[in-house]
Amino acid sequence: MTKLFARFMKDESGATAIEYGLIAALIAIAVIAGASAVGGSVGDVFDTASEEMDDAI
């Protein structure tokens, strides 16, 4: 039982998987935040263009 516990304590493959999971989560948060920030600006540009086209008719 002691050998099994010692082998379990030396195994770092789970830690690597958790690290990759955390990196993926941070990238996802950054992408969502960036898309939210840019999305509002792009929406404003299209609204302005639509209003200008309506005024031109």
Secondary structure, DSSP 8 states (H G I E B T S, - for coil): -HHHHHHHHH--HHHHHHHHHHHHHHHHHHHHHHHHHHHHHHHHHHHHHHHHHHHH-
